[in-house]
């Protein structure tokens, strides 16, 4: 079951990255943090989760090469500590993009307020301090982040969401029916029959 869910997550991440690779979405400043998060998540899904599952099942490390062990340790630390920070920055940046959209018109401001913070996260994750108490406490439910992140990104892309709904036919659209309605005039003149109108609203 975990193999099927891991494969579906890799396919979902690949689909979202392919869709986000179009020039319109790639040039949108609000999508850059999510694209970086999806790339980090793809490495975690491809490398980290299979190695952890193999280690938990067999009790030994699958590929016992120092480079792979360091890469595994690095991806493990990056995926569970940086993705929540990246999502927090993306929400803050979205606030800036909505209320201060003129701030990003100049390339100097775009570099200062958009590209440098994402680069700072890259520098922070490059520090070799992997073992801290925050990491120990934060890794309790950390594997769910990798499984749910691609699906969360799908929800932010409206065109892809509409295409998936059309493919899966989850929500069938019911046509609205209009029924005729009888309207009676409340004021009746003396010696006249009531007026009955048949209108549809």
Contact map, one row per residue, 1 for C-alpha under 8 A:
111110000000000000000000000000000000000000000000000000000000000000000000000000000000000000000000000000000000000000000000000000000000000000000000000000000000000000000000000000000000000000000000000000000
111111000000000000000000000000000000000000000000000000000000000000000000000000000000000000000000000000000000000000000000000000000000000000000000000000000000000000000000000000000000000000000000000000000
111111100000000000000000000000000000000000000000000000000000000000000000000000000000000000000000000000000000000000000000000000000000000000000000000000000000000000000000000000000000000000000000000000000
111111110000000000000000000000000000000000000000000000000000000000000000000000000000000000000000000000000000000000000000000000000000000000000000000000000000000000000000000000000000000000000000000000000
111111111000000000000000000000000000000000000000000000000000000000000000000000000000000000000000000000000000000000000000000000000000000000000000001000000000000000000000000000000000000000000000000000000
011111111100000000000000000000000000000000001000000000000000000000000000000000000000000000000000000000000000000000000000000000000000000000000000001000000000000000000000000000000000000000000000000000000
001111111110000000000000000000000000000000000000000000000000000000000000000000000000000000000000000000000000000000000000000000000000000000000000000000000000000000000000000000000000000000000000000000000
000111111111000000000000000000000000000000000000000000000000000000000000000000000000000000000000000000000000000000000000000000000000000000000000000000000000000000000000000000000000000000000000000000000
000011111111100000000000000000000000000000001000000000000000000000000000000000000000000000000000000000000000000000000000000000000000000000000000001001000000000000000000000000000000000000000000000000000
000001111111110000000000000000000000000001001100000000000000000000000000000000000000000000000000000000000000000000000000000000000000000000000000000000000000000000000000000000000000000000000000000000000
000000111111111000000000000000000000000000000000000000000000000000000000000000000000000000000000000000000000000000000000000000000000000000000000000000000000000000000000000000000000000000000000000000000
000000011111111100000000000000000000000000000000000000000000000000000000000000000000000000000000000000000000000000000000000000000000000000000000000001100000000000000000000000000000000000000000000000000
000000001111111110000000000000000000010011000000000000000000000000000000000000000000000000000000000000000000000000000000000000000000000000000000000001000000000000000000000000000000000000000000000000000
000000000111111111000000000000000000000001000000000000000000000000000000000000000000000000000000000000000000000000000000000000000000000000000000000000000000000000000000000000000000000000000000000000000
000000000011111111100000000000000000000000000000000000000000000000000000000000000000000000000000000000000000000000000000000000000000000000000000000000000000000000000000000000000000000000000000000000000
000000000001111111110000000000000000000000000000000000000000000000000000000000000000000000000000000000000000000000000000000000000000000000000000000001001100000000000000000000000000000000000000000000000
000000000000111111111000000000000010011000000000000000000000000000000000000000000000000000000000000000000000000000000000000000000000000000000000000000000000000000000000000000000000000000000000000000000
000000000000011111111100000000000000000000000000000000000000000000000000000000000000000000000000000000000000000000000000000000000000000000000000000000000000000000000000000000000000000000000000000000000
000000000000001111111100000000000000000000000000000000000000000000000000000000000000000000000000000000000000000000000000000000000000000000000000000000000000000100000000000000000000000000000000000000000
000000000000000111111110110000100010000000000000000000000000000000000000000000000000000000000000000000000000000000000000000000000000000000000000000000000000000000000000000000000000000000000000000000000
000000000000000011111110110000000000000000000000000000000000000000000000000000000000000000000000000000000000000000000000000000000000000000000000000000000000000000000000000000000000000000000000000000000
000000000000000001111111110000000000000000000000000000000000000000000000000000000000000000000000000000000000000000000000000000000000000000000000000000000000000000000000000000000000000000000000000000000
000000000000000000011111111000000000000000000000000000000000000000000000000000000000000000000000000000000000000000000000000000000000000000000000000000000000000000000000000000000000000000000000000000000
000000000000000000000111111100000000000000000000000000000000000000000000000000000000000000000000000000000000000000000000000000000000000000000000000000000000000000000000000000000000000000000000000000000
000000000000000000011111111100100000000000000000000000000000000000000000000000000000000000000000000000000000000000000000000000000000000000000000000000000000000000000000000000000000000000000000000000000
000000000000000000011111111110110000000000000000000000000000000000000000000000000000000000000000000000000000000000000000000000000000000000000000000000000000000000000000000000000000000000000000000000000
000000000000000000000011111110100000000000000000000000000000000000000000000000000000000000000000000000000000000000000000000000000000000000000000000000000000000000000000000000000000000000000000000000000
000000000000000000000001111111110000000000000000000000000000000000000000000000000000000000000000000000000000000000000000000000000000000000000000000000000000000000000000000000000000000000000000000000000
000000000000000000000000011111110000000000000000000000000000000000000000000000000000000000000000000000000000000001000000000000000000000000000000000000000000000000000000000000000000000000000000000000000
000000000000000000000000000111111100000000000000000000000000000000000000000000000000000001001100100000000000000000000000000000000000000000000000000000000000000000000000000000000000000000000000000000000
000000000000000000010000111111111110000000000000000000000000000000000000000000000000000000000000000000000000000000000000000000000000000000000000000000000000000000000000000000000000000000000000000000000
000000000000000000000000010111111111000000000000000000000000000000000000000000000000000000000000000000000000000000000000000000000000000000000000000000000000000000000000000000000000000000000000000000000
000000000000000000000000000001111111100000000000000000000000000000000000000000000000011011000000000000000000000000000100000000000000000000000000000000000000000000000000000000000000000000000000000000000
000000000000000000000000000001111111110000000000000000000000000000000000000000000000011001000000000000000000000000000000000000000000000000000000000000001000000000000000000000000000000000000000000000000
000000000000000010010000000000111111111000000000000000000000000000000000000000000000000000000000000000000000000000000000000000000000000000000000000000000000000000000000000000000000000000000000000000000
000000000000000000000000000000011111111100000000000000000000000000000000000000000000000000000000000000000000000000000000000000000000000000000000000000000000000000000000000000000000000000000000000000000
000000000000000000000000000000001111111110000000000000000000000000000000000000000010011000000000000000000000000000000000000000000000000000000000000000000000000000000000000000000000000000000000000000000
000000000000100010000000000000000111111111000000000000000000000000000000000000000000000000000000000000000000000000000000000000000000000000000000000011000000000000000000000000000000000000000000000000000
000000000000000010000000000000000011111111100000000000000000000000000000000000000000000000000000000000000000000000000000000000000000000000000000000000000000000000000000000000000000000000000000000000000
000000000000000000000000000000000001111111110000000000000000000000000000001001100010000000000000000000000000000000000000000000000000000000000000000000000000000000000000000000000000000000000000000000000
000000000000100000000000000000000000111111111000000000000000000000000000000000100000000000000000000000000000000000000000000000000000000000000000010010000000000000000000000000000000000000000000000000000
000000000100110000000000000000000000011111111100000000000000000000000000000000000000000000000000000000000000000000000000000000000000000000000000000000000000000000000000000000000000000000000000000000000
000000000000000000000000000000000000001111111111000000000000000000000000001000000000000000000000000000000000000000000000000000000000000000000000000000000000000000000000000000000000000000000000000000000
000000000000000000000000000000000000000111111111100000000000000000000000001100100000000000000000000000000000000000000000000000000000000000000000010000000000000000000000000000000000000000000000000000000
000001001100000000000000000000000000000011111111110000000000000000000000000000000000000000000000000000000000000000000000000000000000000000000000010000000000000000000000000000000000000000000000000000000
000000000100000000000000000000000000000001111111110000000000000000000000000000000000000000000000000000000000000000000000000000000000000000000000000000000000000000000000000000000000000000000000000000000
000000000000000000000000000000000000000000111111111000000000000000000001001000000000000000000000000000000000000000000000000000000000000000000000000000000000000000000000000000000000000000000000000000000
000000000000000000000000000000000000000000111111111100000000000000000001001100000000000000000000000000000000000000000000000000000000000000000000000000000000000000000000000000000000000000000000000000000
000000000000000000000000000000000000000000011111111110000000000000000000000000000000000000000000000000000000000000000000000000000000000000000000000000000000000000000000000000000000000000000000000000000
000000000000000000000000000000000000000000001111111111000000000000000000000000000000000000000000000000000000000000000000000000000000000000000000000000000000000000000000000000000000000000000000000000000
000000000000000000000000000000000000000000000011111111100000110000000001000000000000000000000000000000000000000000000000000000000000000000000000000000000000000000000000000000000000000000000000000000000
000000000000000000000000000000000000000000000001111111110000000000000000000000000000000000000000000000000000000000000000000000000000000000000000000000000000000000000000000000000000000000000000000000000
000000000000000000000000000000000000000000000000111111111000000000000000000000000000000000000000000000000000000000000000000000000000000000000000000000000000000000000000000000000000000000000000000000000
000000000000000000000000000000000000000000000000011111111111110000000000000000000000000000000000000000000000000000000000000000000000000000000000000000000000000000000000000000000000000000000000000000000
000000000000000000000000000000000000000000000000001111111111110000000000000000000000000000000000000000000000000000000000000000000000000000000000000000000000000000000000000000000000000000000000000000000
000000000000000000000000000000000000000000000000000111111111000000000000000000000000000000000000000000000000000000000000000000000000000000000000000000000000000000000000000000000000000000000000000000000
000000000000000000000000000000000000000000000000000011111110000000000000000000000000000000000000000000000000000000000000000000000000000000000000000000000000000000000000000000000000000000000000000000000
000000000000000000000000000000000000000000000000000001111111000000000000000000000000000000000000000000000000000000000000000000000000000000000000000000000000000000000000000000000000000000000000000000000
000000000000000000000000000000000000000000000000000001111111100000000000000000000000000000000000000000000000000000000000000000000000000000000000000000000000000000000000000000000000000000000000000000000
000000000000000000000000000000000000000000000000000001110111110000000000000000000000000000000000000000000000000000000000000000000000000000000000000000000000000000000000000000000000000000000000000000000
000000000000000000000000000000000000000000000000001001100011111100000000000000000000000000000000000000000000000000000000000000000000000000000000000000000000000000000000000000000000000000000000000000000
000000000000000000000000000000000000000000000000001001100001111100000000000000000000000000000000000000000000000000000000000000000000000000000000000000000000000000000000000000000000000000000000000000000
000000000000000000000000000000000000000000000000000000000000111110011000000000000000000000000000000000000000000000000000000000000000000000000000000000000000000000000000000000000000000000000000000000000
000000000000000000000000000000000000000000000000000000000000111111011000000000000000000000000000000000000000000000000000000000000000000000000000000000000000000000000000000000000000000000000000000000000
000000000000000000000000000000000000000000000000000000000000001111111000000000000000000000000000000000000000000000000000000000000000000000000000000000000000000000000000000000000000000000000000000000000
000000000000000000000000000000000000000000000000000000000000000111111100000000000000000000000000000000000000000000000000000000000000000000000000000000000000000000000000000000000000000000000000000000000
000000000000000000000000000000000000000000000000000000000000000011111110000000000000000000000000000000000000000000000000000000000000000000000000000000000000000000000000000000000000000000000000000000000
000000000000000000000000000000000000000000000000000000000000001111111111000000000000000000000000000000000000000000000000000000000000000000000000000000000000000000000000000000000000000000000000000000000
000000000000000000000000000000000000000000000000000000000000001111111111100000000000000000000000000000000000000000000000000000000000000000000000000000000000000000000000000000000000000000000000000000000
000000000000000000000000000000000000000000000000000000000000000001111111110000000000000000000000000000000000000000000000000000000000000000000000000000000000000000000000000000000000000000000000000000000
000000000000000000000000000000000000000000000000000000000000000000111111111000000000000000000000000000000000000000000000000000000000000000000000000000000000000000000000000000000000000000000000000000000
000000000000000000000000000000000000000000000011001000000000000000011111111100000000000000000000000000000000000000000000000000000000000000000000000000000000000000000000000000000000000000000000000000000
000000000000000000000000000000000000000000000000000000000000000000001111111110000000000000000000000000000000000000000000000000000100000000000000000000000000000000000000000000000000000000000000000000000
000000000000000000000000000000000000000000000000000000000000000000000111111111000000000000000000000000000000000000000000000000000100000000000000000000000000000000000000000000000000000000000000000000000
000000000000000000000000000000000000000100110011000000000000000000000011111111100000000000000000000000000000000000000000000000000000000000000000000000000000000000000000000000000000000000000000000000000
000000000000000000000000000000000000000000010001000000000000000000000001111111110000000000000000000000000000000000000000000000000000000000000000000000000000000000000000000000000000000000000000000000000
000000000000000000000000000000000000000000000000000000000000000000000000111111111000000000000000000000000000000000000000000010000100001000000000000000000000000000000000000000000000000000000000000000000
000000000000000000000000000000000000000100000000000000000000000000000000011111111110000000000000000000000000000000000000000010000000000000000000000000000000000000000000000000000000000000000000000000000
000000000000000000000000000000000000000110010000000000000000000000000000001111111110000000000000000000000000000000000000000000000000000000000000010000000000000000000000000000000000000000000000000000000
000000000000000000000000000000000000000000000000000000000000000000000000000111111111000000000000000000000000000000000000000000000000000001100100100000000000000000000000000000000000000000000000000000000
000000000000000000000000000000000000000000000000000000000000000000000000000011111111100000000000000000000000000000000000000000000000001000000000000000000000000000000000000000000000000000000000000000000
000000000000000000000000000000000000000000000000000000000000000000000000000001111111110000000000000000000000000000000000100010000000000000000000000000000000000000000000000000000000000000000000000000000
000000000000000000000000000000000000100100000000000000000000000000000000000001111111111000000000000000000000000000000000000000000000000000000000000000000000000000000000000000000000000000000000000000000
000000000000000000000000000000000000000000000000000000000000000000000000000000011111111100000000000000000000000000000000000000000000000000000000000000000000000000000000000000000000000000000000000000000
000000000000000000000000000000000000000000000000000000000000000000000000000000001111111110000000000000000000000000000000000000000000000000000000000000000000000000000000000000000000000000000000000000000
000000000000000000000000000000001100100000000000000000000000000000000000000000000111111111000000000000000000000000000100100000000000000000000000000000000000000000000000000000000000000000000000000000000
000000000000000000000000000000001100100000000000000000000000000000000000000000000011111111100000000000000000000000000000000000000000000000000000000000000000000000000000000000000000000000000000000000000
000000000000000000000000000000000000000000000000000000000000000000000000000000000001111111110000000000000000000000000000000000000000000000000000000000000000000000000000000000000000000000000000000000000
000000000000000000000000000000001000000000000000000000000000000000000000000000000000111111111000000000000000000000000000000000000000000000000000000000000000000000000000000000000000000000000000000000000
000000000000000000000000000001001100000000000000000000000000000000000000000000000000011111111100000000000000000000000000000000000000000000000000000000000000000000000000000000000000000000000000000000000
000000000000000000000000000000000000000000000000000000000000000000000000000000000000001111111110000000000000000000000000000000000000000000000000000000000000000000000000000000000000000000000000000000000
000000000000000000000000000000000000000000000000000000000000000000000000000000000000000111111111000000000000000000000000000000000000000000000000000000000000000000000000000000000000000000000000000000000
000000000000000000000000000001000000000000000000000000000000000000000000000000000000000011111111100000000000000001000000000000000000000000000000000000000000000000000000000000000000000000000000000000000
000000000000000000000000000001000000000000000000000000000000000000000000000000000000000001111111110000000000000000000000000000000000000000000000000000000000000000000000000000000000000000000000000000000
000000000000000000000000000000000000000000000000000000000000000000000000000000000000000000111111111100000000000000000000000000000000000000000000000000000000000000000000000000000000000000000000000000000
000000000000000000000000000000000000000000000000000000000000000000000000000000000000000000011111111110000000000000000000000000000000000000000000000000000000000000000000000000000000000000000000000000000
000000000000000000000000000001000000000000000000000000000000000000000000000000000000000000001111111110010000000000000000000000000000000000000000000000000000000000000000000000000000000000000000000000000
000000000000000000000000000000000000000000000000000000000000000000000000000000000000000000000111111110000000000000000000000000000000000000000000000000000000000000000000000000000000000000000000000000000
000000000000000000000000000000000000000000000000000000000000000000000000000000000000000000000011111110000000000000000000000000000000000000000000000000000000000000000000000000000000000000000000000000000
000000000000000000000000000000000000000000000000000000000000000000000000000000000000000000000011111111110000000000000000000000000000000000000000000000000000000000000000000000000000000000000000000000000
000000000000000000000000000000000000000000000000000000000000000000000000000000000000000000000001111111111000000000000000000000000000000000000000000000000000000000000000000000000000000000000000000000000
000000000000000000000000000000000000000000000000000000000000000000000000000000000000000000000000000111111000000000000000000000000000000000000000000000000000000000000000000000000000000000000000000000000
000000000000000000000000000000000000000000000000000000000000000000000000000000000000000000000000000111111100110000000000000000000000000000000000000000000000000000000000000000000000000000000000000000000
000000000000000000000000000000000000000000000000000000000000000000000000000000000000000000000000100111111110110010000000000000000000000000000000000000000000000000000000000000000000000000000000000000000
000000000000000000000000000000000000000000000000000000000000000000000000000000000000000000000000000011111110110000000000000000000000000000000000000000000000000000000000000000000000000000000000000000000
000000000000000000000000000000000000000000000000000000000000000000000000000000000000000000000000000000111111110000000000000000000000000000000000000000000000000000000000000000000000000000000000000000000
000000000000000000000000000000000000000000000000000000000000000000000000000000000000000000000000000000011111111000000000000000000000000000000000000000000000000000000000000000000000000000000000000000000
000000000000000000000000000000000000000000000000000000000000000000000000000000000000000000000000000000000111111100000000000000000000000000000000000000000000000000000000000000000000000000000000000000000
000000000000000000000000000000000000000000000000000000000000000000000000000000000000000000000000000000111111111111000000000000000000000000000000000000000000000000000000000000000000000000000000000000000
000000000000000000000000000000000000000000000000000000000000000000000000000000000000000000000000000000111111111111100000000000000000000000000000000000000000000000000000000000000000000000000000000000000
000000000000000000000000000000000000000000000000000000000000000000000000000000000000000000000000000000000011111111110000000000000000000000000000000000000000000000000000000000000000000000000000000000000
000000000000000000000000000000000000000000000000000000000000000000000000000000000000000000000000000000000001111111111000000000000000000000000000000000000000000000000000000000000000000000000000000000000
000000000000000000000000000000000000000000000000000000000000000000000000000000000000000000000000000000010000111111111000000000000000000000000000000000000000000000000000000000000000000000000000000000000
000000000000000000000000000010000000000000000000000000000000000000000000000000000000000000001000000000000000111111111100000000000000000000000000000000000000000000000000000000000000000000000000000000000
000000000000000000000000000000000000000000000000000000000000000000000000000000000000000000000000000000000000011111111110000000000000000000000000000000000000000000000000000000000000000000000000000000000
000000000000000000000000000000000000000000000000000000000000000000000000000000000000000000000000000000000000001111111111000000000000000000000000000000000000000000000000000000000000000000000000000000000
000000000000000000000000000000000000000000000000000000000000000000000000000000000000000000000000000000000000000111111111100000000000000000000000000000000000000000000000000000000000000000000000000000000
000000000000000000000000000000001000000000000000000000000000000000000000000000000000010000000000000000000000000001111111110000000000000000000000000000000000000000000000000000000000000000000000000000000
000000000000000000000000000000000000000000000000000000000000000000000000000000000000000000000000000000000000000000111111111000000000000000000000000000000000000000000000000000000000000000000000000000000
000000000000000000000000000000000000000000000000000000000000000000000000000000000000000000000000000000000000000000011111111100000000000000000000000000000000000000000000000000000000000000000000000000000
000000000000000000000000000000000000000000000000000000000000000000000000000000000100010000000000000000000000000000001111111110000000000000000000000000000000000000000000000000000000000000000000000000000
000000000000000000000000000000000000000000000000000000000000000000000000000000000000000000000000000000000000000000000111111111000000000000000000000000000000000000000000000000000000000000000000000000000
000000000000000000000000000000000000000000000000000000000000000000000000000000000000000000000000000000000000000000000011111111100000000000000000000000000000000000000000000000000000000000000000000000000
000000000000000000000000000000000000000000000000000000000000000000000000000000000000000000000000000000000000000000000001111111100000000000000000000000000000000000000000000000000000000000000000000000000
000000000000000000000000000000000000000000000000000000000000000000000000000011000100000000000000000000000000000000000000111111110000000000000000000000000000000000000000000000000000000000000000000000000
000000000000000000000000000000000000000000000000000000000000000000000000000000000000000000000000000000000000000000000000011111110000000000000000000000000000000000000000000000000000000000000000000000000
000000000000000000000000000000000000000000000000000000000000000000000000000000000000000000000000000000000000000000000000001111111100000000000000000000000000000000000000000000000000000000000000000000000
000000000000000000000000000000000000000000000000000000000000000000000000000000000000000000000000000000000000000000000000000011111100000000000000000000000000000000000000000000000000000000000000000000000
000000000000000000000000000000000000000000000000000000000000000000000000000000000000000000000000000000000000000000000000000000111111000000000000000000000000000000000000000000000000000000000000000000000
000000000000000000000000000000000000000000000000000000000000000000000000110010000000000000000000000000000000000000000000000000111111001000000000000000000000000000000000000000000000000000000000000000000
000000000000000000000000000000000000000000000000000000000000000000000000000000000000000000000000000000000000000000000000000000001111101100000000000000000000000000000000000000000000000000000000000000000
000000000000000000000000000000000000000000000000000000000000000000000000000000000000000000000000000000000000000000000000000000001111111100000000000000000000000000000000000000000000000000000000000000000
000000000000000000000000000000000000000000000000000000000000000000000000000000000000000000000000000000000000000000000000000000000011111110000000000000000000000000000000000000000000000000000000000000000
000000000000000000000000000000000000000000000000000000000000000000000000000000000000000000000000000000000000000000000000000000000001111111000000000000000000000000000000000000000000000000000000000000000
000000000000000000000000000000000000000000000000000000000000000000000000000010001000000000000000000000000000000000000000000000000111111111100000000000000000000000000000000000000000000000000000000000000
000000000000000000000000000000000000000000000000000000000000000000000000000000000000000000000000000000000000000000000000000000000011111111110000000000000000000000000000000000000000000000000000000000000
000000000000000000000000000000000000000000000000000000000000000000000000000000000000000000000000000000000000000000000000000000000000111111110000000000000000000000000000000000000000000000000000000000000
000000000000000000000000000000000000000000000000000000000000000000000000000000010000000000000000000000000000000000000000000000000000011111111100000000000000000000000000000000000000000000000000000000000
000000000000000000000000000000000000000000000000000000000000000000000000000000010000000000000000000000000000000000000000000000000000001111111110000000000000000000000000000000000000000000000000000000000
000000000000000000000000000000000000000000000000000000000000000000000000000000000000000000000000000000000000000000000000000000000000000111111100000000000000000000000000000000000000000000000000000000000
000000000000000000000000000000000000000000000000000000000000000000000000000000000000000000000000000000000000000000000000000000000000000001111111100000000000000000000000000000000000000000000000000000000
000000000000000000000000000000000000000000000000000000000000000000000000000000010000000000000000000000000000000000000000000000000000000001111111110000000000000000000000000000000000000000000000000000000
000000000000000000000000000000000000000000000000000000000000000000000000000000000000000000000000000000000000000000000000000000000000000000101111111000000000000000000000000000000000000000000000000000000
000000000000000000000000000000000000000000000000000000000000000000000000000000000000000000000000000000000000000000000000000000000000000000001111111100000000000000000000000000000000000000000000000000000
000000000000000000000000000000000000000000000000000000000000000000000000000000010000000000000000000000000000000000000000000000000000000000001111111110000000000000000000000000000000000000000000000000000
000000000000000000000000000000000000000010011000000000000000000000000000000000100000000000000000000000000000000000000000000000000000000000000111111111000000000000000000000000000000000000000000000000000
000011001000000000000000000000000000000000000000000000000000000000000000000000000000000000000000000000000000000000000000000000000000000000000011111111100000000000000000000000000000000000000000000000000
000000000000000000000000000000000000000000000000000000000000000000000000000000000000000000000000000000000000000000000000000000000000000000000001111111110000000000000000000000000000000000000000000000000
000000000000000000000000000000000000010010000000000000000000000000000000000000000000000000000000000000000000000000000000000000000000000000000000111111111000000000000000000000000000000000000000000000000
000000001001100100000000000000000000010000000000000000000000000000000000000000000000000000000000000000000000000000000000000000000000000000000000011111111100000000000000000000000000000000000000000000000
000000000001000000000000000000000000000000000000000000000000000000000000000000000000000000000000000000000000000000000000000000000000000000000000001111111110000000000000000000000000000000000000000000000
000000000000000000000000000000000000000000000000000000000000000000000000000000000000000000000000000000000000000000000000000000000000000000000000000111111111000000000000000000000000000000000000000000000
000000000000000100000000000000000100000000000000000000000000000000000000000000000000000000000000000000000000000000000000000000000000000000000000000011111111100000000000000000000000000000000000000000000
000000000000000100000000000000000000000000000000000000000000000000000000000000000000000000000000000000000000000000000000000000000000000000000000000001111111100110000000000000000000000000000000000000000
000000000000000000000000000000000000000000000000000000000000000000000000000000000000000000000000000000000000000000000000000000000000000000000000000000111111110010000000000000000000000000000000000000000
000000000000000000000000000000000000000000000000000000000000000000000000000000000000000000000000000000000000000000000000000000000000000000000000000000011111110010000000000000000000000000000000000000000
000000000000000000000000000000000000000000000000000000000000000000000000000000000000000000000000000000000000000000000000000000000000000000000000000000001111111110000000000000000000000000000000000000000
000000000000000000000000000000000000000000000000000000000000000000000000000000000000000000000000000000000000000000000000000000000000000000000000000000000011111111000000000000000000000000000000000000000
000000000000000000000000000000000000000000000000000000000000000000000000000000000000000000000000000000000000000000000000000000000000000000000000000000000000111111100000000000000000000000000000000000000
000000000000000000100000000000000000000000000000000000000000000000000000000000000000000000000000000000000000000000000000000000000000000000000000000000000100111111110000000000000000000000000000000000000
000000000000000000000000000000000000000000000000000000000000000000000000000000000000000000000000000000000000000000000000000000000000000000000000000000000111111111111000000000000000000000000000000000000
000000000000000000000000000000000000000000000000000000000000000000000000000000000000000000000000000000000000000000000000000000000000000000000000000000000000011111111100000000000000000000000000000000000
000000000000000000000000000000000000000000000000000000000000000000000000000000000000000000000000000000000000000000000000000000000000000000000000000000000000001111111110000000000000000000000000000000000
000000000000000000000000000000000000000000000000000000000000000000000000000000000000000000000000000000000000000000000000000000000000000000000000000000000000000111111111000000000000000000000000000000000
000000000000000000000000000000000000000000000000000000000000000000000000000000000000000000000000000000000000000000000000000000000000000000000000000000000000000011111111111000000000000000000000000000000
000000000000000000000000000000000000000000000000000000000000000000000000000000000000000000000000000000000000000000000000000000000000000000000000000000000000000001111111110000000000000000000000000000000
000000000000000000000000000000000000000000000000000000000000000000000000000000000000000000000000000000000000000000000000000000000000000000000000000000000000000000111111100000000000000000000000000000000
000000000000000000000000000000000000000000000000000000000000000000000000000000000000000000000000000000000000000000000000000000000000000000000000000000000000000000011111110000000000000000000000000000000
000000000000000000000000000000000000000000000000000000000000000000000000000000000000000000000000000000000000000000000000000000000000000000000000000000000000000000001111111100000000000000000000000000000
000000000000000000000000000000000000000000000000000000000000000000000000000000000000000000000000000000000000000000000000000000000000000000000000000000000000000000001101111100000000000000000000000000000
000000000000000000000000000000000000000000000000000000000000000000000000000000000000000000000000000000000000000000000000000000000000000000000000000000000000000000001000111110000000000000000000000000000
000000000000000000000000000000000000000000000000000000000000000000000000000000000000000000000000000000000000000000000000000000000000000000000000000000000000000000000000111111000000000000000000000000000
000000000000000000000000000000000000000000000000000000000000000000000000000000000000000000000000000000000000000000000000000000000000000000000000000000000000000000000000001111100000000000000000000000000
000000000000000000000000000000000000000000000000000000000000000000000000000000000000000000000000000000000000000000000000000000000000000000000000000000000000000000000000000111110000000000000000000000000
000000000000000000000000000000000000000000000000000000000000000000000000000000000000000000000000000000000000000000000000000000000000000000000000000000000000000000000000000011111000000000000000000000000
000000000000000000000000000000000000000000000000000000000000000000000000000000000000000000000000000000000000000000000000000000000000000000000000000000000000000000000000000001111100000000000000000000000
000000000000000000000000000000000000000000000000000000000000000000000000000000000000000000000000000000000000000000000000000000000000000000000000000000000000000000000000000000111110000000000000000000000
000000000000000000000000000000000000000000000000000000000000000000000000000000000000000000000000000000000000000000000000000000000000000000000000000000000000000000000000000000011111000000000000000000011
000000000000000000000000000000000000000000000000000000000000000000000000000000000000000000000000000000000000000000000000000000000000000000000000000000000000000000000000000000001111100000000000000000011
000000000000000000000000000000000000000000000000000000000000000000000000000000000000000000000000000000000000000000000000000000000000000000000000000000000000000000000000000000000111110000000000000001111
000000000000000000000000000000000000000000000000000000000000000000000000000000000000000000000000000000000000000000000000000000000000000000000000000000000000000000000000000000000011111000000000000001111
000000000000000000000000000000000000000000000000000000000000000000000000000000000000000000000000000000000000000000000000000000000000000000000000000000000000000000000000000000000001111100000000000111100
000000000000000000000000000000000000000000000000000000000000000000000000000000000000000000000000000000000000000000000000000000000000000000000000000000000000000000000000000000000000111110000000000111100
000000000000000000000000000000000000000000000000000000000000000000000000000000000000000000000000000000000000000000000000000000000000000000000000000000000000000000000000000000000000011111000000011110000
000000000000000000000000000000000000000000000000000000000000000000000000000000000000000000000000000000000000000000000000000000000000000000000000000000000000000000000000000000000000001111110000011100000
000000000000000000000000000000000000000000000000000000000000000000000000000000000000000000000000000000000000000000000000000000000000000000000000000000000000000000000000000000000000000111110000000000000
000000000000000000000000000000000000000000000000000000000000000000000000000000000000000000000000000000000000000000000000000000000000000000000000000000000000000000000000000000000000000011111000000000000
000000000000000000000000000000000000000000000000000000000000000000000000000000000000000000000000000000000000000000000000000000000000000000000000000000000000000000000000000000000000000011111101110000000
000000000000000000000000000000000000000000000000000000000000000000000000000000000000000000000000000000000000000000000000000000000000000000000000000000000000000000000000000000000000000000111111000000000
000000000000000000000000000000000000000000000000000000000000000000000000000000000000000000000000000000000000000000000000000000000000000000000000000000000000000000000000000000000000000000011111000000000
000000000000000000000000000000000000000000000000000000000000000000000000000000000000000000000000000000000000000000000000000000000000000000000000000000000000000000000000000000000000000000001111100000000
000000000000000000000000000000000000000000000000000000000000000000000000000000000000000000000000000000000000000000000000000000000000000000000000000000000000000000000000000000000000000000011111110000000
000000000000000000000000000000000000000000000000000000000000000000000000000000000000000000000000000000000000000000000000000000000000000000000000000000000000000000000000000000000000000000010011111000000
000000000000000000000000000000000000000000000000000000000000000000000000000000000000000000000000000000000000000000000000000000000000000000000000000000000000000000000000000000000000000110010001111100000
000000000000000000000000000000000000000000000000000000000000000000000000000000000000000000000000000000000000000000000000000000000000000000000000000000000000000000000000000000000000000110000000111110000
000000000000000000000000000000000000000000000000000000000000000000000000000000000000000000000000000000000000000000000000000000000000000000000000000000000000000000000000000000000000011110000000011111000
000000000000000000000000000000000000000000000000000000000000000000000000000000000000000000000000000000000000000000000000000000000000000000000000000000000000000000000000000000000000011100000000001111100
000000000000000000000000000000000000000000000000000000000000000000000000000000000000000000000000000000000000000000000000000000000000000000000000000000000000000000000000000000000001111000000000000111110
000000000000000000000000000000000000000000000000000000000000000000000000000000000000000000000000000000000000000000000000000000000000000000000000000000000000000000000000000000000001111000000000000011111
000000000000000000000000000000000000000000000000000000000000000000000000000000000000000000000000000000000000000000000000000000000000000000000000000000000000000000000000000000000111100000000000000001111
000000000000000000000000000000000000000000000000000000000000000000000000000000000000000000000000000000000000000000000000000000000000000000000000000000000000000000000000000000000111100000000000000000111
